[in-house]
Amino acid sequence: MKVLYFSPTGNTKKTSIFISKSIRKKLGCASQFLQTVEAIDFTSINVRKSESHLRNISTFFSSEDIVIIGLPVYAGRIPNVLLKYLKQYVGSGAHLIIVLTYGNRHYDDAAKEAYQIFSNCGFDVFAVICVVGEHSFSNILAKDKPNQLDFIILEDVADLLVRCIKKNKEKNIVKSVSTIEEYIEHMDIFTDQILIKNIEGLKTEVPLKPYFQPLDKNGYPFNFIGIKPITDQNCTACGLCASICPMGAIKKDAFDTVNGPCLKCCACVKRCPVNAKSFVDENFIKHRLELEEAYSENIRKTELYI
Ligand SMILES: Cc1cc2nc3c(=O)[nH]c(=O)nc-3n(C[C@H](O)[C@H](O)[C@H](O)COP(=O)(O)O)c2cc1C
């Protein structure tokens, strides 16, 4: 089994690894799929650009594999900075479970986009799971998600996926809709906590919705491109921010200087041990406050497309 993820603030990593371990455990020793879980973290630009890594992902998957790929939702889509990289994957018929985490606004067309990208790469996209994670921009929106309860639900999701996998005794994983329906019928708590949808609904000829764009104080769409985090006097020059920045944008010898493109992923803000980083742009703050106001109350259920 293989698990690959991009996860600047850790929600996607936690969720994808949990699901892969849970599936592996439930598949049991007799399974043809029981191998070690190989994990690849492609959050760092150094990994995404490494020649040996790029060579590896073109031969890494086979039709015998179960693969989990985890991505966060940015602006209702797959982070666009990853597209060029992801399109280099060669799925070779591997059975893919896509894990998307999002900050409780919505995942919009990200599930459709991920389905499209990875089907085009030659994966057999088996399931897409959308899970709420604490919003990158906020410390209160969907705070501490995914949490204990989410992981209990994800155990059930893993259970369902493994039943579908085991249903087929031969080599290919074939989902049987009747199995899914029969199984779900017997799971009252499960169905109460999760929305199950038909994966066929992700196939679409219709163009995807544009990237979500927040509005500035005058009601005009603004984009975040030029906005960068600032560093205050609390900075101890530990260098963690520069080492975890997924774009390698923070200068290695001047941690208050962002000299490359910034995704606003907030890894440096959330993971700084002395809280020395922040975004002070007024539009950014306005957007954060609006999100907190609009989406803190009703936390969305985990959704499973299968
Ligand atoms: C640039 C950016 C855009 C985002 N856009 C959305 C969005 O459209 N909808 C949403 O619900 N959450 C959005 N989020 C929140 C993240 O999807 C969410 O916090 C995710 O779990 C972060 O994953 P990570 O912890 O693995 O980095 C956005 C976060 C960032 C950094």
The ligand as an SDF file (V2000), in Angstrom:
LIG
                    3D

 31 33  0  0  0  0  0  0  0  0999 V2000
   -4.8690   29.0510    0.1940 C   0  0  0  0  0  0  0  0  0  0  0  0
   -5.9200   28.2590    0.9090 C   0  0  0  0  0  0  0  0  0  0  0  0
   -7.1960   28.1480    0.3830 C   0  0  0  0  0  0  0  0  0  0  0  0
   -8.1790   27.4140    1.0490 C   0  0  0  0  0  0  0  0  0  0  0  0
   -9.4050   27.2810    0.4760 N   0  0  0  0  0  0  0  0  0  0  0  0
  -10.3670   26.5690    1.0980 C   0  0  0  0  0  0  0  0  0  0  0  0
  -11.6550   26.4160    0.5040 C   0  0  0  0  0  0  0  0  0  0  0  0
  -11.9240   26.8310   -0.6170 O   0  0  0  0  0  0  0  0  0  0  0  0
  -12.6150   25.7720    1.2150 N   0  0  0  0  0  0  0  0  0  0  0  0
  -12.3830   25.2800    2.4620 C   0  0  0  0  0  0  0  0  0  0  0  0
  -13.3060   24.7710    3.0850 O   0  0  0  0  0  0  0  0  0  0  0  0
  -11.1330   25.3450    3.0260 N   0  0  0  0  0  0  0  0  0  0  0  0
  -10.1310   25.9650    2.3740 C   0  0  0  0  0  0  0  0  0  0  0  0
   -8.8730   26.0520    2.9250 N   0  0  0  0  0  0  0  0  0  0  0  0
   -8.5980   25.3410    4.1900 C   0  0  0  0  0  0  0  0  0  0  0  0
   -7.8360   24.0300    3.9690 C   0  0  0  0  0  0  0  0  0  0  0  0
   -8.4040   23.3060    2.9060 O   0  0  0  0  0  0  0  0  0  0  0  0
   -7.8820   23.1350    5.2240 C   0  0  0  0  0  0  0  0  0  0  0  0
   -7.5410   23.8430    6.3580 O   0  0  0  0  0  0  0  0  0  0  0  0
   -6.9950   21.9040    5.0330 C   0  0  0  0  0  0  0  0  0  0  0  0
   -7.3820   20.9260    5.9750 O   0  0  0  0  0  0  0  0  0  0  0  0
   -5.5120   22.2080    5.2060 C   0  0  0  0  0  0  0  0  0  0  0  0
   -4.7950   21.0300    5.0150 O   0  0  0  0  0  0  0  0  0  0  0  0
   -3.3620   20.7630    5.6690 P   0  0  0  0  0  0  0  0  0  0  0  0
   -3.5470   20.8570    7.1920 O   0  0  0  0  0  0  0  0  0  0  0  0
   -3.0280   19.3710    5.2690 O   0  0  0  0  0  0  0  0  0  0  0  0
   -2.4490   21.8050    5.1750 O   0  0  0  0  0  0  0  0  0  0  0  0
   -7.8770   26.7680    2.2900 C   0  0  0  0  0  0  0  0  0  0  0  0
   -6.5890   26.8810    2.8070 C   0  0  0  0  0  0  0  0  0  0  0  0
   -5.6210   27.5990    2.1330 C   0  0  0  0  0  0  0  0  0  0  0  0
   -4.2390   27.6600    2.7070 C   0  0  0  0  0  0  0  0  0  0  0  0
  1  2  1  0
  2  3  1  0
  2 30  2  0
  3  4  2  0
  4  5  1  0
  4 28  1  0
  5  6  2  0
  6  7  1  0
  6 13  1  0
  7  8  2  0
  7  9  1  0
  9 10  1  0
 10 11  2  0
 10 12  1  0
 12 13  2  0
 13 14  1  0
 14 15  1  0
 14 28  1  0
 15 16  1  0
 16 17  1  0
 16 18  1  0
 18 19  1  0
 18 20  1  0
 20 21  1  0
 20 22  1  0
 22 23  1  0
 23 24  1  0
 24 25  2  0
 24 26  1  0
 24 27  1  0
 28 29  2  0
 29 30  1  0
 30 31  1  0
M  END
$$$$
